[in-house]
Amino acid sequence: MLEKIKETANFLKSRLNDPPTIGMITGTGLGALTERIRADFRLPYEEIPNFPSSTVEGHRGILAAGKLAGKSLIAMEGRFHLYEGYSPQEVTFPVRVMAELGVKYLLMSSAAGGLNPQFERGDLMILTDHINLKGTNPLIGRNLDEFGPSFPDMSQAYPLDLIRLARKEAVHLGIMIRQGVYVGVLGPSLETPAETRFLRMIGADAVGMSTVSQAIVGVHCGLKILAIVVITNMNLPDCMRKTSIEDVIDVSRQAGPVLSDLWERIIGTLPDI
């Protein structure tokens, strides 16, 4: 694994003008921000050594690197999921590569189902914490000591200073933003009413099939993490409505420009580490 990480990082380094300090991962229908990057390169995942390929609708599968808001960053347009058949190590491989490239911040966006009845479709939610119900952990197995300790502390996976920064920039732009706990599930089937009721009872405000594994590995690598999800549908157990991937993509794309404006403001004000 370490050899593959270094091979991929060296391949990307040869194409970068400046080493990136920010890594970004966008999810279903949320690739609009990467179009704003003044790019050194844009590469399909298939052209990158050791990279998996995204198989999910709404995930373009492009890696872009360059400048945005005066900062050097590398951004994934589309991520990988356990339900695609990939291992936890494959799903989080790009995060390891980003850390090897020198990234200090990991910024993530994804689509999520709303569990908090006060939320509405199209809302943005900053993650304050997460619950891992995927049934596995990307750190299982021999520890990669080069990146971090065997038992990383997860008490501040989403640093409060970044949450405050995101809220401040949302206020500046006049964006109403939520915050809450995200629960990561395996998928790909959506939740039943009983499962939805259970997830709300254990303290989750939103549910999705991504983000958590990448956040765990990001913490292991010592990265500072900020994640914002789009609430694409409301999961209310007593009046569940059918949801399709087309609906999720549509709501995500509608929220994309507003979220992109917010991310650009956040990126421009991130302090140097």
N, C-alpha and C positions, 0 to 999 in steps of 0.2 A: 504493500500500500504506500509506504513512504517513497519508494522508488517511482511509483506512478505519479504521486503528487509532485515530486520534484521535476519529473519529465514534462508534465503538463505546464507547470509554472515556468520552466525554462523556455518552452515553446511560446508562451504568451509574452514573457519578458522581451523576447527578441522583436516583438511587434509593438511594444509600448514606447511612447515618447517619454513618459514620466511614470514612476512607480505609483500605483493607486493607493490612496489612504482610506478610501470608502468602497465597500462592496455592497451591491444591491441585488435583491432577488424580487422579481415581480411575478404575480400569479395570473389566474384566469382573467383574461380580458383587460389586463392592467399594464400593457406594454407601452402606453403613450409616452411615459417619461423618457424612455430610452431614445425616442425620436428627437429629443431636445439635446442630446449629447453631441458635442463637437468631437467626432470619433477619430481615434487613431485607427481603429478597425471595427468591423462588424463581421463576426464569424458564425456560421451555422454550427451547432454542437457537433454535427457529424464530422466536421473538419478539424476538431480539437482532439488531440491524443488522449485516450482513456476516458473521455467524457461520455456519459450515457446520452440517449436521445429522448427528448420529450415526446410522448405519444398522446397527450391529452388535448382535446379541442380547446382553443383559446390560449394555448401556450405556443408561441412561435418557434422557440428553440434557437434564439440568437444570443450570442455573447458580444456585448459592445463595451469598448473602453475608450476613454478620452476625458474631456473636460465638461463640467457642468457647474454653473454658478461659481466659477473660478477654482473649483476643486477637481483633483484627479480621481476618477472612479472607474470601477469595472462593474458592469451590470448584466445580470441574467434576465432575459425576456422569456420567461417560462422556467418552471422548476420540475423536479422529479418527485415521484410519490412512491410510497411502499405498495400501494394498490396496483401500480403498473407492473409489479413483479420484481422491482429492484430491491436490493438489500439495504438496510439502514446505512451501511458504509458507502454504498453507491449513491444513495440519495443525498448524502452530506459531503460527498467528495469535492464539489465545487467550493464549499466553505473552507475546507482544508487548503485548497489551491489558493484561494484569496488570502488566507493567513500567510501562506508561504510567499506570496507576492508583497507582503508588507501591509496589508489592509489593517486598519485599526477599528473602523466602524462597520457594522453589518446592519443594513437597513432592509426591511422586508415588508412587502404588501401581499395581500391575498384576499380572496373572496371568503365570506363566512356567513353562516346562518345565525340569525339573531335569536337569542334565548331570553334576554331581558325584555319583558313586555313594554318597557318604556322606549325601546328602540323602534326605528322605522326603516323600511327598505331604503337603501341609498345612503344611510348614515355611515360616517367614518368612526372607527373605534381604535384608540391607542391601547395596545396591550400593556397592562400593568403586571400581569403574571400569566402563567399557563398551567394546565393540568395535562399530563401525558397519559392518555388512555389508548395508545397505539399498540400496547401489548409487547413492546420491545424498546430498546434503547440503542442509539448509534454508537455508544461507547463500550458495548459488550465486546469482550475479547481482549486480546493483548493491547495494553495501553500504548499510545504513541507518545512516549515521554518527551519527544522533541516539541510537542505542541502544548502539553499541559499535564496536570496530575491525574492519577487514576480515579480520584473521587472529587470532582470539582464541586465547589459550593454553588448552589442555585438560589440562594436567598435573595439575590439582587440581579436576577437574570436580565431584567429590563431596568437599567439605572434611572433613578428618579430625576436626575438632572436632564436626561434626554426627554423624558416624559414632559417635564416642565417646559423645555425648549419647544417641543412640538405644540403644546397647548398655547404657548405665547405666540407662535407664528400663525396658528389657526385663528386666534383672536385678531391678529394684525390683518389677516385676509378676510375677516368677517365670516369664517367658517365655523358652524356649530359642530363640535366634535365630542364624541363619547370617549369613555375609557372603561376598561373592565378586564375580566379574566377570560382567556381563550382556552377551550378544551380541544385537544387534538385527538381525533379518532382515526381508525384505519381506513374506513371506506372500502370500496367505492359506493356501496349502497347508502342512501340517505337515512336519516334517523326515523325510527318509529315514534308514535306519540309517547309510549312508555319510556323509551330511551331519552326522548326530549325532556320529559318530566324529571327523570333521574339526573340528567346533566345540569338542569337548573337547580335541583335540590343540592348538588354538591358544590355549587357556587360559581358556575360558569355563566358568562354573559353572551358568549358567542361560541360557535362550534365550526371546526373545519378539519381538513384532511392533510394539512401541511404545516409549515412554520416551526412546529415544536422540535422536530429532529434537528433542523438547521440551527435553532436557538441553542440547543444543548451543546452541539459541537462548537458553535460560536463562543459560548462561555468557556468551554474546554480550551479553546485557542486564545482566550484572553481578550476577545473582541467586545466592544461596547455595542449593545443591541437596541435597536428601536424598531418596532413593528406596528403597522397601521393596517387594519382590515376594513374592507367594504362590506357592510351588511347587505347582502343581496336578496335575502328572503327571511321572513320571520317564521320561526318554529314555535308555535303556540300549541301545546299538546291538546287543548280542548277544542281547537278549531283548526286542525292541520289542513293546509292546502297543498296540492301537488306542486312539485317544483321540478323543472327541467334544466339541463345544462345550458340550453339556449336562453332561458330566463336569467340564469346566473351571469352568463357572459354579457347579456344586454344591459343589466343593471351595473355591472362592473365597468363597461365601456362608457356608460353615461356618467359615472362618478370619476372616470379616468382624468379628465382635464382639471377638475378641482383638486383631486389628490396629487396630480403632477405639479400644480402650482404650489401646494403645500410642501411637497418633497423638495422642490427647488429652493424654496425659502429656507427650509431646515438645513439642506446641504450647504447653502451659502453662509450659514451662521454657525455651523459646527466648529467648535474650537479645535485647534491643532493639538495633537497628542505627542 
